[in-house]
Amino acid sequence: MDLTIEAEGLRKSYGSHTALAGVDLAVPAGTVLGLLGPNGAGKTTMVRILSTLLTPDGGTARICGHDVVREPREVRRRVGLTGQYAAVDELLTGRENLVLIGVLHHLGRRAARARADELLERFQLTDAAGRAARTYSGGMRRRLDLAASLVADPPVLVLDEPTTGLDITNRRTLWTMVREQVAGGTTVLLTTQYLEEADQLADRILVLDGGKVIAEGTPDELKRKVGDEQVQIRLRDGGQRSEAVAALATVSAHQPVLDDDGASLRLPLTDGLSGIAAVATALDAAKIDVESFASCAPTLDDVFLSLTGRSTAEKPEATA
């Protein structure tokens, strides 16, 4: 198997705090590895080590066969990094940002301009190419930032929460662009707070907690660890949700998962149709006004909660 990103026994501490406690990973070429975990789990430390911004205390890591400590220059030539916040120069235009990066990568000014125009078209920024980046919306800045990380056409793309703060429309636009890169052979390491994003993009997922790997597998494999099926209940009145939780406690030992919409909850099904009947009877007896009632598969949110005992971090407010 042709591995593009490899790590063995990576360790990093900050004083008495252990950020990474012997982490291994292996990412084949042309695939996406999603790196998940609660805040402080070690995700950003991993990203910084793999992009040569931080030196590990122990263990080894290689990008395209090049050691991140002994060959940092070779590694940087092969990695495009998009961080949590757009790193574009707001005083320059979109085109000037990309041309500057091309020149810094020694493409030559003519080749840098051609590459900039190609990326501006691909990322739907041609009409705004002559405008200062400070006039761009949040979604446009993130697209420009992703384009900047691809100027040198790197074989590895490291995305550290690339869609933080974007609304769902702009997130999906970036997902499409990431898929296009992967289809062209690019290998992606993705950290994200949006579990739907990992579900959509990742071929495999690695879950970190306390600097250690606590689970790894495909999205479907991880979901099967939680259970095969759940019942999803949507209430007409979200104010009844605490009463619904109390009613469900009489027929199930499982704690319901409360969805973000304020009016829905999910519960693992353990007894098939008889379990569904018991849930419906309990809610009816408690006079809970149910709008819809359906079975569904577990989500990565359920996996995350099951593995870490915590929900994902609160999502930032979206921008256009």
VOGU-3710 file (C-alpha; in Angstrom, 3 decimals, decimal comma):
1> mdltieaegl> 0,000/0,000/0,000  1,387/3,380/-1,055  1,285/5,504/2,119  1,516/9,276/1,713  1,246/10,234/5,400  2,782/8,031/8,109  3,353/8,458/11,836  4,639/6,071/14,466  4,590/6,717/18,206  4,254/10,497/17,927
11> rksygshtal> 4,591/12,202/21,312  4,346/15,859/22,320  3,953/17,524/25,704  3,568/21,105/26,854  4,896/21,158/30,397  2,790/18,692/32,374  0,136/18,454/29,636  0,484/15,555/27,190  -0,904/16,560/23,796  0,080/13,365/21,954
21> agvdlavpag> 0,856/10,119/23,755  2,237/7,802/21,087  -0,026/8,225/18,060  0,247/6,096/14,910  -1,432/6,806/11,604  -1,186/5,674/7,998  -2,925/7,435/5,113  -2,849/5,872/1,619  -2,427/8,112/-1,403  -5,604/9,667/-2,790
31> tvlgllgpng> -7,685/9,179/0,359  -9,077/11,357/3,156  -8,338/10,706/6,838  -10,697/12,531/9,198  -9,144/13,418/12,550  -11,805/13,890/15,225  -11,742/14,572/18,945  -12,897/17,011/21,616  -11,084/20,296/22,163  -7,617/19,600/23,563
41> agkttmvril> -7,498/16,061/22,175  -4,295/16,718/20,186  -5,666/17,312/16,673  -4,013/20,674/16,055  -0,733/19,446/17,563  -0,791/16,575/15,068  -1,455/18,981/12,191  1,397/21,256/13,240  3,863/18,382/13,490  2,918/16,969/10,081
51> stlltpdggt> 3,253/20,415/8,476  6,675/21,009/10,171  5,399/23,892/12,324  6,148/21,925/15,491  8,809/19,365/16,425  7,647/16,178/18,177  9,208/15,052/21,449  9,353/11,479/20,194  8,278/9,145/17,434  8,549/9,672/13,686
61> aricghdvvr> 6,396/11,117/10,917  6,861/11,068/7,159  5,163/12,852/4,270  5,693/11,168/0,892  8,581/9,293/2,491  10,309/12,418/3,859  10,907/12,755/7,596  9,226/15,872/9,038  12,159/16,551/11,404  15,173/15,659/9,240
71> eprevrrrvg> 13,752/16,873/5,906  11,390/19,767/6,695  12,062/21,583/3,424  11,147/18,532/1,355  8,009/18,064/3,430  6,917/21,697/2,961  7,225/21,299/-0,805  4,663/18,534/-0,665  2,120/19,922/1,821  -0,595/22,512/1,334
81> ltgqyaavde> -1,991/23,773/4,643  -5,316/25,480/5,255  -5,775/26,468/8,882  -8,802/27,350/10,973  -8,779/30,993/9,831  -8,191/32,424/6,370  -4,534/33,376/6,038  -4,825/35,692/3,040  -3,440/39,233/2,882  -6,517/41,448/3,075
91> lltgrenlvl> -4,764/44,404/1,410  -3,992/42,418/-1,741  -6,520/41,385/-4,357  -7,478/37,740/-4,740  -5,256/37,410/-7,796  -2,327/39,185/-6,121  -2,541/36,802/-3,155  -2,235/33,761/-5,388  0,464/35,232/-7,632  2,556/36,144/-4,587
101> igvlhhlgrr> 2,377/32,598/-3,280  3,311/31,248/-6,714  6,375/33,511/-6,864  7,391/32,409/-3,350  7,166/28,811/-4,594  9,572/29,751/-7,427  7,028/29,173/-10,186  8,166/32,297/-12,022  5,925/35,327/-12,446  4,324/34,236/-15,731
111> aararadell> 3,589/30,697/-14,464  2,351/32,117/-11,148  -0,149/34,375/-12,955  -1,368/31,468/-15,088  -1,777/29,243/-12,014  -3,599/32,029/-10,161  -6,085/32,484/-13,013  -6,653/28,722/-13,170  -7,415/28,517/-9,449  -9,581/31,629/-9,431
121> erfqltdaag> -11,756/30,046/-12,104  -11,884/26,658/-10,358  -12,901/28,244/-7,047  -15,481/30,555/-8,648  -13,571/33,737/-7,765  -12,774/35,114/-11,228  -15,308/37,946/-10,975  -13,778/39,058/-7,649  -10,133/38,502/-8,660  -9,370/42,236/-8,854
131> raartysggm> -10,985/43,122/-5,523  -9,103/43,438/-2,243  -9,515/40,310/-0,137  -10,908/42,412/2,722  -14,077/42,901/0,662  -14,662/39,130/0,355  -17,368/37,316/2,296  -16,405/34,571/4,728  -17,103/31,860/2,182  -15,066/33,622/-0,506
141> rrrldlaasl> -12,095/34,025/1,852  -12,141/30,330/2,700  -12,221/29,441/-1,013  -9,308/31,806/-1,633  -7,435/30,282/1,305  -7,951/26,770/-0,051  -6,860/27,929/-3,503  -3,711/29,410/-1,953  -2,805/26,053/-0,415  -3,012/24,474/-3,892
151> vadppvlvld> -0,874/26,936/-5,858  2,128/24,581/-5,871  -0,135/21,570/-6,622  0,937/19,651/-3,488  0,277/15,896/-3,223  -0,831/16,346/0,419  -3,477/18,759/1,683  -3,819/19,372/5,429  -7,149/20,984/6,336  -7,442/22,107/9,966
161> epttglditn> -11,146/22,884/10,492  -11,357/24,489/7,023  -15,064/25,349/7,133  -15,270/26,812/10,641  -17,816/29,630/10,698  -19,292/28,920/7,277  -22,951/28,257/6,621  -24,013/24,884/5,190  -24,134/26,166/1,596  -20,526/27,363/1,690
171> rrtlwtmvre> -19,410/24,214/3,537  -20,895/22,050/0,802  -19,171/24,150/-1,861  -15,823/23,505/-0,192  -16,646/19,803/0,183  -17,120/19,594/-3,584  -13,770/21,273/-4,160  -12,006/18,928/-1,737  -13,556/15,903/-3,469  -12,253/17,192/-6,801
181> qvaggttvll> -8,734/17,349/-5,382  -8,966/13,820/-3,984  -10,301/12,521/-7,306  -7,124/13,960/-8,853  -4,932/11,945/-6,470  -4,426/14,405/-3,589  -4,195/12,936/-0,076  -6,097/14,872/2,603  -5,795/15,040/6,376  -8,932/16,725/7,715
191> ttqyleeadq> -9,751/17,940/11,217  -13,255/19,239/11,745  -15,842/20,112/14,389  -18,621/19,236/11,943  -19,150/15,484/12,119  -21,346/15,600/9,018  -18,278/16,947/7,214  -16,176/13,959/8,263  -19,018/11,626/7,274  -19,215/13,245/3,834
201> ladrilvldg> -15,491/13,425/3,066  -13,460/10,900/5,063  -12,544/7,417/3,825  -11,365/6,592/7,336  -11,712/8,358/10,673  -9,330/8,414/13,611  -10,723/9,591/16,962  -8,316/11,201/19,436  -8,976/11,829/23,099  -6,383/12,818/25,682
211> gkviaegtpd> -3,631/12,545/23,077  -4,411/8,879/22,332  -6,195/7,090/19,510  -9,408/5,651/20,973  -11,031/4,462/17,735  -10,308/4,136/14,035  -12,284/2,901/11,061  -14,531/3,894/8,209  -17,567/6,027/9,115  -19,822/2,983/8,741
221> elkrkvgdeq> -17,564/0,803/10,899  -17,602/3,376/13,691  -21,375/3,763/13,488  -21,824/0,008/13,872  -20,004/0,222/17,200  -22,917/2,290/18,545  -25,703/0,017/17,278  -27,630/-0,814/14,161  -30,701/1,334/14,499  -32,314/4,138/16,494
231> vqirlrdggq> -35,726/5,652/16,846  -35,912/9,376/16,108  -38,709/11,367/17,722  -39,642/14,918/16,795  -41,965/16,789/19,151  -44,457/19,451/18,146  -43,503/21,396/21,277  -39,789/21,475/22,140  -40,777/22,492/25,655  -41,923/18,913/26,257
241> rseavaalat> -38,516/17,411/25,579  -37,532/16,992/29,244  -40,870/15,270/29,881  -40,219/12,991/26,899  -36,793/12,074/28,292  -38,413/11,171/31,632  -41,030/9,041/29,885  -38,421/7,188/27,843  -36,432/6,405/30,990  -39,285/4,098/32,029
251> vsahqpvldd> -38,810/1,818/28,998  -35,105/2,126/28,117  -31,836/2,081/30,000  -30,245/4,248/27,280  -29,949/8,010/27,634  -31,605/9,754/24,648  -29,442/11,893/22,372  -30,838/15,431/22,117  -30,556/16,899/18,624  -29,574/20,510/17,984
261> dgaslrlplt> -32,997/21,601/16,700  -34,420/21,725/20,236  -37,382/19,494/19,479  -35,897/16,115/18,478  -34,297/13,221/20,310  -32,957/9,801/19,378  -32,832/6,530/21,293  -31,064/3,223/20,437  -33,400/0,397/19,491  -32,638/-2,915/21,158
271> dglsgiaava> -35,875/-4,915/20,748  -36,985/-4,191/17,192  -40,694/-3,585/16,691  -41,525/-4,349/20,319  -39,045/-1,664/21,372  -40,685/0,875/19,061  -44,098/-0,048/20,458  -42,876/0,396/24,029  -41,460/3,832/23,240  -44,678/4,950/21,525
281> taldaakidv> -46,785/3,704/24,423  -44,631/5,500/27,015  -44,820/8,798/25,140  -48,572/8,472/24,649  -49,092/7,727/28,359  -47,126/10,871/29,265  -49,270/12,902/26,821  -46,264/13,915/24,729  -47,358/15,523/21,446  -45,250/13,740/18,814
291> esfascaptl> -44,924/15,248/15,322  -42,966/12,380/13,722  -41,612/9,017/14,711  -39,085/7,077/12,588  -36,223/4,623/12,717  -32,782/5,827/11,597  -29,145/4,779/11,523  -26,667/6,094/14,142  -24,696/9,228/13,256  -21,083/10,148/13,899
301> ddvflsltgr> -22,381/12,416/16,671  -23,586/9,257/18,420  -20,196/7,627/17,873  -18,422/10,664/19,284  -20,645/10,768/22,352  -20,291/7,023/22,908  -16,493/7,097/22,622  -15,668/10,276/24,525  -18,669/10,773/26,786  -18,928/14,293/25,400
311> staekpeata> -20,728/16,073/22,612  -18,767/17,903/19,940  -17,707/21,471/20,647  -20,361/24,126/20,135  -20,425/25,189/16,516  -19,307/28,755/15,761  -21,883/31,075/14,240  -22,016/30,734/10,493  -21,060/33,486/8,062  -21,859/33,928/4,406
//
